Every structure is written in C-alpha cells, then in structure tokens.
Amino acid sequence: MGIKYIRSRKKNKQLGFTLIELMITVAILGIIASIALPNYFEYVKRAARSEAVTALLDIANKQEQYFADNRQYATTFDQLGLNDTTENGYYRLRLEVNNTVGRAVFYASAIAIAGPPAKDTECTRLIIDDRGIQRHGGSAASTDVCWGR
C-alpha cells in the first residue's frame, strides 16, 4: 500500500510555471523590448532618409548631365526621366531652377509625406543645390545626421 501512495502522488503533480517564473520572464522581455524597439525605430528612420538622400543625389547627377548637354538645368522631372516621389512614396521631391544667364542654379528637396519619415521631426526636409551643398530642415543639430554621414 505504501508504494501505491507514492506512485499516485507523483501522478497528481501538475506541470507548469509558477507565477514568479512568469513574472521574471515578462520582466526580462520588457527590458529587452525597451532596448530593442527604440533602436529598431531609429534604424527605420535612417533607412527612409537614405531613400531621400539617394533620390536627391540622383537628381543632382542627372541635372549636371542635363546641364552639360543643354547649357541649362532641367526645370521638370520629366526632362530628367525621374518621378516626383521617392521609390517607396515616403518623400515628395521638388525642383527649383533659375536658368539666368551667368549663373544657372537649381535646388532639389525631399519633403517627408508618408510612412516613418512623416513622424521624423529631426529631418523633415532634405535639400541639395547645384554646388552639392547639402542642407536639412527639422530639429536635428547637424546636417550629418540627416544625410547619413
């Protein structure tokens, strides 16, 4: 009889986690998430900014090619064979041109309109001109932050 009692006691033992084990697991997951999520969101913002930077550098390159062929800068994106939005549609591209005699100039800008960049207050606008000078609009302390340098 004594043996049966021990065996039946083992069969009734429930398997599972204690409350303290679950609380420790949730605490560890919370700490990991508090570190990982901000880094992830920053990565997403930088990736979106790189899309705008790539588009603006492409515009500047095509403008220089157009100027070499026509002695003036293109006034529309159609003349450059480009769209007025970036590939993923996060930025609207804008082109300002002044082809006056003596010193023709252009400014190309990318303005955040959708997705993660629309919530990015550091770099709301990226700008490049005919001399290759890069600027930004927003609360970022340095142009390097926005242009990924």
Summary of the structure (lengths in Angstrom):
residues: 149
radius of gyration: 28.5
end to end distance: 79.4
largest distance: 110.3
contacts: 389
relative contact order: 0.12
helix: 50%
strand: 17%
